[in-house]
Amino acid sequence: MNIQIMDEPELEFAGGGRHIDMRFGLNHFGPLDIEVPRMRSIPIGIVGTNESIEGLRLWLDRCRGEIAAKQSPYANFYVPFPGFRPDAGLRSTLLIESRTQVVVSAKEVSRLTAAPSNDAVSDLVELFLDGVRHVVGKARLGVVLCAPPVAVLEAVQRTPTLAQSFTYDFHDLLKARAMQIGVPIQLIWPYTYDSSKKRKQKRRPDRVRGQQDEATRAWNLHSALYYKAGGILWRMTRDASQLMSCCVGVSFYKSLDGEKIFTSMAQVFNERGDGLIVRGNQATISKDDRQPHLDSQGAKDLLKTALATYKLEHRTMPARIVIHKTSSYSSDEFSGFRAAANDHGIDSVDFLSLGDSYMRLFREGSHPPLRGTFLNLDEKTHILYTKGSVDFFGMSPGLYVPLPLLVRCESMEQTPLFLAQEVLGLTKMNWNNTQFDGRDPITVRGARQVGAILKYVAVGEKIEPGYGHYM
């Protein structure tokens, strides 16, 4: 066994400035696309009740100025929000007009939340989508914020009492149906802009979940809005000698009936983290390992479609493909993926499967292993700590003992260390989180997010290719 500690990957910001932390990088250098004029002012729409719109507007106005960091001995962990304005941080501002705010009926919300059911959730989604359609028809907007009131939050937090084997998810259903409108949606719950509103724990509804400090909430929300509006905040650094790579995440999800249909899909990213969404063919459960797999043609079609989408967006083909899959590879999947790569003249393909590892390392002292700790178990099998102690923070974020990733290099052109460094870098491409200790790479995290939403979109219906419509 061989243990190595990898350096924290740097990110690139405006003017070639580099930093390991998104918030410090944005403060020092600004977003990567700082020269793009349209990103200096982002027009947004808001849909909510009178109460939720007022609460959100007051907080967004407050976020135009600086929000102090939480008092803590860990100065690099809690970072003040500099204000969403042209001369600081993200160097942009939100354009909010009265005509781009649409009020939904609080009385109708109250009626639909009185007795939660799948039909009620569906009607609630349509109530807000009617508002989105109305506001999109008034102006050209970068993002529409949907601000459900507390009544909706409390309704969706209730323990399901339905006879059905599944319950509609308000967030996922809203995102799925909003694709037909074509503008990215940002769902914002009351606890984001009002510290007095609490979210219950999923497993213990009698308890409330911990809440991020206000400055971190402001960082995360405004970074997400900037990305959804088409901006580029940062990118992974890449040595000039490295091949242009396309990172693909493959996952599986059950159809809405939850019984027999499994469908695969992929996400494609380059070093800027541009997410492009592709839905693949139906998968089947293998009798050998009880995991879903594609047949050879399905795997070929999936990667072929993903590469075509990549070329449409970037007007070129990558020189290398790395596939992150949440389960093992079958021989049919290997042959299908390789056939698609060969058809496009791409001979550098790395196949990784990523999952949970229950092997733990122990470090001297009272802190867990450092993020970036990489252990070779054998030629193919490794564990990687993407959560753990962070020297830059001077602490270990999180309340629990971190669980490392199990990284299996099923077939590779690059070295395991190179591939692990790439996975570590991809954990920093989550635009919803400016705290850089995310556990899963965006390939895997995004693929799971997309699957949760696509199950509400029937085969043949329009799906948006941009990742901003799913996060």
PLY file of the C-alpha trace (Angstrom):
ply
format ascii 1.0
element vertex 471
property float x
property float y
property float z
element edge 470
property int vertex1
property int vertex2
end_header
0.00 0.00 0.00
1.18 3.50 -0.81
-0.25 6.73 0.64
0.22 10.13 -0.95
-1.11 13.56 0.02
-2.08 15.62 -3.01
-1.96 19.42 -3.05
-5.26 21.25 -3.16
-6.01 21.94 -6.88
-5.92 25.57 -7.94
-8.70 27.27 -9.88
-8.27 30.00 -12.50
-10.10 33.33 -12.33
-10.01 36.59 -14.29
-6.67 37.62 -15.77
-5.16 34.21 -15.14
-5.28 34.71 -11.37
-5.18 31.49 -9.38
-6.30 30.44 -5.94
-7.41 27.23 -4.26
-10.52 28.87 -2.70
-13.36 30.20 -4.86
-14.26 33.06 -2.53
-10.68 34.33 -2.22
-10.18 33.94 -5.97
-13.33 35.92 -6.81
-12.43 38.62 -4.31
-8.87 39.01 -5.58
-9.35 38.59 -9.33
-13.05 38.52 -10.25
-14.89 35.89 -12.32
-13.18 34.29 -15.32
-15.47 36.09 -17.80
-15.01 39.53 -16.26
-14.64 41.06 -19.74
-18.11 39.92 -20.86
-20.39 43.02 -20.68
-23.71 41.17 -20.44
-22.64 39.52 -17.17
-22.11 42.84 -15.40
-25.86 43.20 -14.85
-28.15 40.16 -14.63
-31.90 40.70 -15.17
-33.96 38.42 -12.97
-37.63 37.71 -12.40
-39.27 36.72 -9.12
-42.39 34.61 -8.61
-43.88 34.22 -5.15
-46.51 35.41 -2.75
-46.52 39.02 -1.60
-44.87 37.93 1.65
-42.13 35.78 0.10
-41.32 38.34 -2.59
-40.99 41.08 -0.01
-38.74 38.94 2.23
-36.54 37.90 -0.68
-36.28 41.43 -2.11
-35.20 42.81 1.25
-32.46 40.20 1.54
-31.25 40.62 -2.07
-31.02 44.35 -1.46
-29.03 43.64 1.71
-26.69 41.40 -0.31
-25.72 44.35 -2.50
-23.59 45.44 0.43
-21.03 43.51 2.47
-22.21 40.79 4.83
-19.82 40.07 7.67
-18.39 36.62 8.17
-19.42 34.51 11.12
-17.20 35.06 14.12
-14.81 32.13 14.24
-11.15 31.32 14.94
-11.05 29.82 11.41
-10.66 32.98 9.32
-10.34 31.21 5.97
-13.42 29.07 6.50
-15.94 31.86 7.08
-15.40 34.55 4.47
-17.37 37.84 4.36
-19.58 38.32 1.33
-18.31 41.45 -0.45
-21.67 42.45 -1.90
-23.14 41.66 -5.30
-22.12 44.86 -7.05
-19.87 45.84 -9.98
-16.83 46.84 -7.91
-16.44 43.75 -5.72
-16.44 39.95 -5.72
-18.36 38.72 -8.74
-18.27 42.24 -10.28
-21.93 42.09 -11.20
-25.32 43.18 -9.96
-28.90 41.97 -10.17
-31.39 43.96 -12.23
-34.74 43.68 -10.46
-37.78 45.53 -11.77
-41.33 45.69 -10.43
-42.68 44.51 -13.79
-40.63 41.30 -13.58
-42.22 40.22 -10.31
-45.34 38.08 -10.41
-47.47 37.43 -7.35
-49.17 34.07 -6.90
-52.25 33.78 -4.75
-51.49 33.07 -1.08
-55.06 31.83 -0.73
-54.55 29.29 -3.52
-51.22 28.22 -1.99
-52.97 27.71 1.34
-55.68 25.58 -0.28
-53.20 23.34 -2.10
-50.94 22.86 0.91
-53.78 21.96 3.28
-53.77 18.30 2.21
-50.52 17.34 0.43
-50.83 14.83 -2.36
-49.17 14.22 -5.68
-51.97 16.13 -7.40
-51.57 19.03 -4.95
-47.80 19.17 -5.54
-48.41 19.10 -9.28
-50.96 21.92 -9.01
-48.57 23.95 -6.85
-45.87 23.55 -9.47
-48.28 24.69 -12.18
-49.29 27.69 -10.05
-45.69 28.87 -9.94
-45.02 27.97 -13.57
-47.93 30.14 -14.66
-46.12 32.99 -12.90
-42.84 32.07 -14.61
-44.49 32.03 -18.06
-46.04 35.41 -17.34
-42.80 37.05 -16.22
-40.75 35.51 -19.04
-43.21 37.02 -21.49
-42.50 40.50 -20.14
-38.72 40.71 -20.44
-35.58 38.87 -21.42
-34.32 37.38 -18.16
-31.19 35.53 -17.08
-32.84 33.60 -14.25
-36.28 33.42 -12.63
-36.36 33.00 -8.85
-39.27 30.98 -7.52
-39.89 31.87 -3.87
-42.50 29.56 -2.34
-43.76 30.73 1.05
-43.35 28.89 4.34
-46.64 27.01 3.79
-45.13 25.16 0.81
-41.95 24.37 2.73
-43.94 22.92 5.62
-46.13 20.89 3.27
-43.25 19.26 1.41
-41.53 18.46 4.73
-44.45 16.48 6.07
-44.12 12.75 6.36
-45.71 11.22 3.25
-49.13 9.78 3.93
-49.89 8.75 0.40
-50.80 5.26 -0.66
-48.55 5.56 -3.70
-45.05 4.12 -3.57
-43.58 7.48 -4.46
-44.23 11.13 -3.74
-43.70 13.99 -6.12
-40.77 16.20 -5.25
-41.68 19.89 -5.62
-38.13 20.96 -6.56
-37.55 18.25 -9.15
-41.00 18.51 -10.71
-40.71 22.30 -10.97
-37.33 22.02 -12.71
-38.59 19.33 -15.07
-41.66 21.22 -16.20
-39.82 24.54 -16.40
-37.68 23.09 -19.21
-40.55 23.67 -21.61
-40.26 27.41 -20.85
-36.53 27.59 -21.49
-35.31 29.93 -18.72
-33.27 28.58 -15.75
-35.17 28.48 -12.47
-33.68 29.13 -9.05
-35.84 27.74 -6.26
-35.22 29.67 -3.05
-36.77 28.55 0.22
-37.53 30.99 3.07
-34.67 29.71 5.28
-32.18 31.09 2.74
-33.22 34.72 3.17
-34.84 34.56 6.62
-32.72 33.12 9.44
-35.81 32.61 11.61
-37.20 29.98 9.20
-35.81 26.51 9.83
-35.68 23.35 7.74
-36.53 20.01 9.37
-34.26 16.99 9.23
-35.41 14.33 6.78
-34.94 11.40 9.15
-35.92 13.26 12.32
-38.71 15.71 11.42
-38.92 16.67 15.10
-35.50 18.30 14.75
-34.35 21.21 12.60
-31.31 21.18 10.35
-28.31 23.37 10.98
-28.11 26.51 8.91
-25.18 28.03 7.06
-24.06 31.47 8.12
-25.53 34.38 6.19
-22.37 35.29 4.26
-21.96 31.70 2.99
-25.61 31.62 1.92
-25.06 34.84 -0.02
-21.91 33.46 -1.69
-23.66 30.25 -2.73
-26.85 31.83 -4.05
-25.18 34.56 -6.09
-22.61 32.18 -7.55
-25.43 29.89 -8.66
-27.37 32.80 -10.20
-24.26 33.98 -12.05
-23.66 30.51 -13.53
-27.30 29.97 -14.46
-27.37 33.32 -16.25
-24.60 32.03 -18.52
-21.52 33.28 -16.68
-18.22 31.49 -16.09
-16.93 31.94 -12.55
-13.74 29.88 -12.62
-12.19 26.89 -14.35
-9.88 24.05 -13.55
-6.25 24.73 -14.36
-4.72 22.60 -17.05
-1.11 22.25 -18.09
-0.59 23.21 -21.75
0.91 19.79 -22.42
-2.25 17.96 -21.33
-4.85 16.73 -23.77
-8.15 18.57 -24.07
-10.41 16.36 -21.99
-14.10 15.71 -21.80
-15.32 14.32 -18.46
-18.50 12.29 -18.61
-20.63 11.18 -15.67
-22.93 8.20 -16.15
-25.63 7.26 -13.70
-28.98 5.50 -13.70
-32.40 6.33 -12.39
-35.75 4.69 -12.07
-38.66 5.84 -14.12
-41.57 7.47 -12.35
-43.48 4.20 -11.97
-40.45 2.84 -10.11
-40.78 -0.68 -11.49
-39.08 -1.83 -14.64
-37.49 0.94 -16.64
-33.97 2.18 -16.03
-32.56 4.87 -18.21
-29.01 6.08 -18.41
-27.80 9.58 -19.01
-24.54 11.42 -19.10
-23.09 14.79 -18.43
-20.24 16.26 -20.33
-17.85 18.79 -18.93
-14.67 20.50 -20.02
-12.23 22.34 -17.75
-14.71 25.25 -17.44
-17.21 22.85 -15.95
-19.76 23.44 -18.69
-22.46 20.87 -18.09
-24.24 19.36 -21.06
-27.01 16.88 -20.49
-27.74 13.77 -22.53
-30.39 11.14 -21.92
-29.49 7.62 -22.93
-31.26 4.40 -23.70
-32.99 2.02 -21.33
-30.75 -0.06 -19.11
-31.33 -3.46 -17.55
-30.39 -5.06 -14.25
-27.64 -7.64 -14.65
-28.25 -11.06 -13.13
-24.55 -11.26 -12.26
-23.97 -8.16 -10.12
-27.56 -6.85 -9.71
-26.50 -3.48 -11.09
-27.99 -1.61 -14.06
-26.03 -1.83 -17.29
-26.38 -0.70 -20.88
-26.03 -3.07 -23.78
-23.23 -2.41 -26.25
-25.36 -0.40 -28.66
-26.87 1.62 -25.81
-23.41 2.53 -24.49
-22.23 3.45 -27.98
-25.31 5.60 -28.62
-24.93 7.35 -25.27
-21.32 8.39 -25.78
-21.91 9.16 -29.45
-24.75 11.54 -28.53
-22.68 13.04 -25.73
-19.77 13.75 -28.09
-22.09 15.25 -30.68
-23.52 17.54 -28.00
-20.01 18.45 -26.90
-19.01 19.36 -30.47
-22.17 21.39 -30.98
-21.31 23.44 -27.90
-17.53 23.71 -28.26
-17.14 23.33 -32.07
-14.38 20.80 -31.60
-13.85 17.29 -30.34
-11.88 16.45 -27.18
-8.61 14.57 -27.49
-9.38 12.50 -24.40
-12.45 11.13 -22.64
-12.73 10.14 -18.99
-15.88 8.32 -17.93
-17.02 8.34 -14.30
-19.63 5.71 -13.60
-21.40 5.06 -10.32
-21.36 1.28 -10.88
-19.03 -1.25 -12.45
-18.60 -1.67 -16.22
-19.89 -4.66 -18.14
-18.02 -5.98 -21.15
-20.82 -4.66 -23.38
-20.40 -1.18 -21.92
-16.64 -1.27 -22.49
-17.08 -2.28 -26.11
-19.85 0.22 -26.75
-18.03 3.21 -25.24
-14.80 2.30 -27.03
-16.62 1.91 -30.34
-18.05 5.44 -30.03
-14.61 6.86 -29.16
-12.98 5.01 -32.06
-15.58 6.36 -34.49
-14.41 9.85 -33.56
-10.71 9.01 -33.62
-10.32 9.39 -29.84
-7.93 6.75 -28.54
-7.35 8.05 -25.00
-10.25 6.88 -22.82
-10.13 6.36 -19.06
-12.83 4.32 -17.32
-13.40 4.93 -13.59
-16.09 3.68 -11.27
-16.68 5.82 -8.17
-18.50 4.77 -5.04
-18.38 4.71 -1.26
-15.45 3.18 0.58
-15.93 1.86 4.08
-12.22 1.57 4.71
-11.11 4.42 6.98
-7.68 5.82 7.70
-6.74 7.19 11.09
-4.43 10.12 11.56
-2.42 10.93 14.65
-4.13 13.51 16.82
-7.80 14.41 16.90
-8.38 15.34 13.27
-9.35 13.07 10.36
-7.06 12.50 7.34
-6.34 15.43 5.08
-8.48 16.04 2.02
-6.39 14.83 -0.89
-5.14 11.71 0.90
-4.79 8.97 -1.73
-4.20 5.32 -0.90
-3.36 2.61 -3.44
-4.88 -0.72 -2.40
-3.84 -2.51 -5.58
-3.23 -1.63 -9.22
-6.86 -0.77 -9.86
-8.38 -0.02 -6.48
-7.78 3.15 -4.49
-9.43 5.34 -1.90
-9.44 9.12 -2.05
-10.37 11.55 0.71
-12.32 14.40 -0.87
-13.72 15.29 2.57
-11.40 15.64 5.53
-9.12 18.10 7.26
-8.19 21.13 5.18
-4.95 22.95 6.00
-6.22 26.20 4.44
-9.22 26.19 6.76
-7.18 24.98 9.74
-9.94 22.53 10.56
-12.06 19.65 9.31
-15.41 20.89 7.99
-18.44 18.74 8.71
-19.94 17.11 11.76
-19.16 13.49 10.95
-16.18 11.25 10.34
-15.51 11.69 6.60
-16.12 8.78 4.26
-13.61 8.49 1.40
-14.40 7.70 -2.22
-13.65 4.27 -3.61
-11.94 4.84 -6.96
-11.63 1.88 -9.29
-9.57 2.51 -12.42
-11.19 -0.11 -14.63
-9.19 0.75 -17.72
-6.82 3.66 -18.03
-4.39 5.55 -20.20
-3.39 7.97 -17.43
-1.87 7.04 -14.08
-4.10 6.48 -11.02
-2.54 9.52 -9.32
-3.36 11.76 -12.31
-6.93 10.45 -12.39
-7.35 10.99 -8.64
-6.08 14.58 -8.93
-8.63 15.12 -11.68
-11.43 13.79 -9.45
-10.28 16.09 -6.64
-10.37 19.06 -9.02
-13.86 18.17 -10.25
-15.18 18.34 -6.67
-14.60 22.11 -6.93
-16.87 22.58 -9.95
-20.13 22.71 -8.01
-21.60 26.16 -8.64
-24.01 25.82 -5.73
-21.23 25.60 -3.19
-18.33 28.02 -2.73
-16.87 25.97 0.13
-14.43 23.76 -1.74
-14.62 20.54 0.24
-17.41 18.91 -1.76
-17.29 15.11 -1.62
-18.38 14.03 -5.11
-16.93 15.26 -8.41
-19.44 17.27 -10.43
-19.65 14.43 -12.96
-21.22 12.13 -10.38
-23.09 14.73 -8.34
-24.55 16.31 -11.45
-25.52 13.00 -13.02
-27.53 12.09 -9.92
-29.19 15.53 -9.82
-30.15 15.27 -13.47
-31.60 11.79 -13.05
-33.84 12.98 -10.22
-35.33 15.59 -12.55
-35.42 13.64 -15.81
-37.69 10.99 -14.31
-40.44 13.61 -14.53
-39.75 14.25 -18.23
-41.36 11.74 -20.58
-39.28 10.19 -23.34
-39.62 12.42 -26.40
-40.26 15.58 -24.40
-37.82 18.46 -24.68
-34.87 18.40 -22.28
-32.55 21.36 -21.85
-28.89 20.54 -22.60
-27.50 23.13 -20.15
-26.67 21.99 -16.61
-27.95 25.30 -15.23
-31.51 24.04 -15.73
-30.94 21.10 -13.35
-28.94 22.49 -10.40
0 1
1 2
2 3
3 4
4 5
5 6
6 7
7 8
8 9
9 10
10 11
11 12
12 13
13 14
14 15
15 16
16 17
17 18
18 19
19 20
20 21
21 22
22 23
23 24
24 25
25 26
26 27
27 28
28 29
29 30
30 31
31 32
32 33
33 34
34 35
35 36
36 37
37 38
38 39
39 40
40 41
41 42
42 43
43 44
44 45
45 46
46 47
47 48
48 49
49 50
50 51
51 52
52 53
53 54
54 55
55 56
56 57
57 58
58 59
59 60
60 61
61 62
62 63
63 64
64 65
65 66
66 67
67 68
68 69
69 70
70 71
71 72
72 73
73 74
74 75
75 76
76 77
77 78
78 79
79 80
80 81
81 82
82 83
83 84
84 85
85 86
86 87
87 88
88 89
89 90
90 91
91 92
92 93
93 94
94 95
95 96
96 97
97 98
98 99
99 100
100 101
101 102
102 103
103 104
104 105
105 106
106 107
107 108
108 109
109 110
110 111
111 112
112 113
113 114
114 115
115 116
116 117
117 118
118 119
119 120
120 121
121 122
122 123
123 124
124 125
125 126
126 127
127 128
128 129
129 130
130 131
131 132
132 133
133 134
134 135
135 136
136 137
137 138
138 139
139 140
140 141
141 142
142 143
143 144
144 145
145 146
146 147
147 148
148 149
149 150
150 151
151 152
152 153
153 154
154 155
155 156
156 157
157 158
158 159
159 160
160 161
161 162
162 163
163 164
164 165
165 166
166 167
167 168
168 169
169 170
170 171
171 172
172 173
173 174
174 175
175 176
176 177
177 178
178 179
179 180
180 181
181 182
182 183
183 184
184 185
185 186
186 187
187 188
188 189
189 190
190 191
191 192
192 193
193 194
194 195
195 196
196 197
197 198
198 199
199 200
200 201
201 202
202 203
203 204
204 205
205 206
206 207
207 208
208 209
209 210
210 211
211 212
212 213
213 214
214 215
215 216
216 217
217 218
218 219
219 220
220 221
221 222
222 223
223 224
224 225
225 226
226 227
227 228
228 229
229 230
230 231
231 232
232 233
233 234
234 235
235 236
236 237
237 238
238 239
239 240
240 241
241 242
242 243
243 244
244 245
245 246
246 247
247 248
248 249
249 250
250 251
251 252
252 253
253 254
254 255
255 256
256 257
257 258
258 259
259 260
260 261
261 262
262 263
263 264
264 265
265 266
266 267
267 268
268 269
269 270
270 271
271 272
272 273
273 274
274 275
275 276
276 277
277 278
278 279
279 280
280 281
281 282
282 283
283 284
284 285
285 286
286 287
287 288
288 289
289 290
290 291
291 292
292 293
293 294
294 295
295 296
296 297
297 298
298 299
299 300
300 301
301 302
302 303
303 304
304 305
305 306
306 307
307 308
308 309
309 310
310 311
311 312
312 313
313 314
314 315
315 316
316 317
317 318
318 319
319 320
320 321
321 322
322 323
323 324
324 325
325 326
326 327
327 328
328 329
329 330
330 331
331 332
332 333
333 334
334 335
335 336
336 337
337 338
338 339
339 340
340 341
341 342
342 343
343 344
344 345
345 346
346 347
347 348
348 349
349 350
350 351
351 352
352 353
353 354
354 355
355 356
356 357
357 358
358 359
359 360
360 361
361 362
362 363
363 364
364 365
365 366
366 367
367 368
368 369
369 370
370 371
371 372
372 373
373 374
374 375
375 376
376 377
377 378
378 379
379 380
380 381
381 382
382 383
383 384
384 385
385 386
386 387
387 388
388 389
389 390
390 391
391 392
392 393
393 394
394 395
395 396
396 397
397 398
398 399
399 400
400 401
401 402
402 403
403 404
404 405
405 406
406 407
407 408
408 409
409 410
410 411
411 412
412 413
413 414
414 415
415 416
416 417
417 418
418 419
419 420
420 421
421 422
422 423
423 424
424 425
425 426
426 427
427 428
428 429
429 430
430 431
431 432
432 433
433 434
434 435
435 436
436 437
437 438
438 439
439 440
440 441
441 442
442 443
443 444
444 445
445 446
446 447
447 448
448 449
449 450
450 451
451 452
452 453
453 454
454 455
455 456
456 457
457 458
458 459
459 460
460 461
461 462
462 463
463 464
464 465
465 466
466 467
467 468
468 469
469 470
